[in-house]
Amino acid sequence: MDAHAGNCMMADTGDPAYGDMHPRFGYPGSENDVPELREYVESLIYVGYFQSQGPTDKPIVSFEVKAQKRKYPPGHPVIHNLTL
């Protein structure tokens, strides 16, 4: 069993991150930022995902993020301040 999280750009068809390009969470104009990611992870906790039995020792959560061609300062975080 695998829980998967990603982001997308739907509003600006001219943006290089448009479509299923998985920009970082909080990418300007994208659909998901830290509040949405937090809600998703909290939902997994609520439904007992992390206590579930599966083929691996621990449940798997993956975050799909691709680098985008935009100018950001070096070391700009993909996710920051995610506190549950």
Residue pairs with C-beta under 8 A, 6 or more apart in sequence:
1 49
1 52
1 54
1 55
1 59
1 60
2 60
2 61
2 62
3 44
3 49
3 59
3 60
3 61
3 62
4 61
4 62
4 63
4 64
5 32
5 37
5 40
5 41
5 61
5 62
5 63
5 64
6 22
6 32
6 63
6 64
6 65
7 22
7 23
7 24
7 25
7 27
7 30
7 31
7 32
7 65
8 17
8 19
8 20
8 21
8 22
8 23
8 30
8 31
8 32
9 15
9 17
9 18
9 19
9 21
9 23
9 27
9 29
9 30
9 31
10 18
10 31
11 29
12 18
12 29
15 29
16 68
16 69
16 70
17 23
17 27
17 30
17 68
17 70
21 66
21 68
22 64
22 65
22 66
23 30
23 65
23 66
23 68
24 65
24 68
24 76
24 78
24 79
25 32
25 33
25 34
25 36
25 37
25 65
25 78
25 79
26 32
26 33
26 34
27 68
27 70
34 79
34 80
34 81
34 82
37 79
37 82
38 82
38 83
38 84
41 61
41 82
41 84
42 84
44 50
44 61
45 84
49 59
50 58
50 59
52 59
54 60
63 78
63 79
65 78
